Amino acid sequence: MTVRICGALVFILQTTFYMAVVLYAPALALEAVTDFPLLAMITLTGVVCTIYTALGGIKAVIWTDVFQYAVILGSILTILIIGTRDAGGASYVWNYNLERGHLDLNWNPDPTERMSVWSCAIGGGINALPVFVSSQISVQRFLTAKSLKDSQKSIFYCLPWKFLMVSLIASHGLILFAFYNNFMTPLGPAIGTNQTLSNITEPSGPMPHYTPHYEKSDQILIYFVNREFSKIPGIQGLFVACLYAGCMSSMASGLNSLAAVVLSDIVRPWQNRKLPSGKQPLSHEKDLKEVIISKTLTVTFGVISVFLGMLAPKLGSLIRMMQTIGGGTGGPILGLFSLGILCKRTTSRGAIVGVVTGFSIAVWMSIGAMYYKDDNGQIPDDVLLLYRISFFWYCAISAGLTMLIGSLASEIDRRVYHISHHVDPSLLAPFLRPQGWVSSSSTSNGSTDMALSQLLKEDASDSDDEM
């Protein structure tokens, strides 16, 4: 197994499970307020996303992302403004959450704390790195830019909008807490009964509202929109469009990237090995064949994602699922790319050992945490410490282990097999390059090099040594 195939396999696992959660999220929300079956909704959404991705390719993915982001942002702002008004105003929402400790910051550095400043800021920040650094889902967008500078600008432009989006979504939680949790909540029935609240008010706040019954906490926002905004034309439809815009955007990007990774990292190398030395297929025949393979892969991964989406209800809350999947599989890939650009002496065998170790530890932690968690999602204090670590730290731990074990294994590999490869400075981080060194590619076409290329070159050298 080469580094290229190893990284591709981990990415395939990461993205297929990620798309399964993406399919499950809107279906779960709509199940709370409609009679449409959950499994049927997952299937329908998956089929639609698969068809337009297979037909349109990356151009369809990017342009639909643009319009879908506008729908998502508009929906979030609409719900935020109207929800704040109905909850009693911004001042009431803020003070209500402040008085009940929901705005208190948890500074406990204990890694077993599920939510703390350290786990969210540091662990969550590292968890986001694979998306911008090593994920083909983002890289395929960067490569469509006209130059390296344009790709870099797109990242810097994206970060403030991402921060804004996360902040607005977090504000929804504050609004819902102030809206539903008030002095009458423990006394009244759940939503859906015949009791009215027209004559009950609280002198210091808005009319009280009873918290609805729901199977999962992820469903409460759709309850809120369905009941409170039902008299305003278009709001419910806008919210549903928001849910499906996010789902279809992520699903299309994932399917397109999976097809590209399998085609370039697995199919093409395998086909080239089968060809006689020096013989290349005709260009138009090769292009036609690759188009067919790409569309077939898109449909195949779409079907797999639908089936995995049907199993997603077994994995817990959406936040935990996303952080666990991103950390458990994104961490080893992040560590692998970091080895390529930060460690001059990394070998292909050492990198593979590091990835396998980091991925195995992350899977062990994830499975143990899911096995021991109780009905409230909490893990008892008497179980192994590894299972009690917050899922926000999974990416940092798996990436760190990948780099540490990969570096140690590479040193052993070099001593045992007497490996001495010269590293191309263009593949290293800028601060590790020789002083005064200038890249020849930087003055020609501005194209980017994958940091993993050095390890891919060593794959070929190692294979020659072993023969």
Secondary structure, DSSP 8 states (H G I E B T S, - for coil): --HHHHHHHHHHHHHHHHHHHHHHHHHHHHHTTS-S-HHHHHHHHHHHHHHHHHHHHHHHHHHHHHHHHHHHHHHHHHHHHHHHHHHT-HHHHHHHHHHTTTT-------TT-SS-HHIIIIIHHHHHHHHHHT-HHHHHHHTTSSSHHHHHHHHHHHHHHHHHHHHHHHHHHHHHHHHH-STTGGGS--TTSS---TT---TTSS--------SSGGGHHHHHHHHHSTTSTTHHHHHHHHHHHHHHHHHHHHHHHHHHHHIIIIIHHHHHHHS-TT----HHHHHHHHHHHHHHHHHHHHHHHHHHHHHGGGG--HHHHHHHHHHHHHHHHHHHHHHHHH-TT--HHHHHHHHHHHHHHHHHHHHHHHHH--TTS---TTS-HHHHS-GGGHHHHHHHHHHHHHHHHHHHHHHHHT------GGGS-GGGS-TT---SGGGTT-----TTHHHHHHHHHHHHHH-
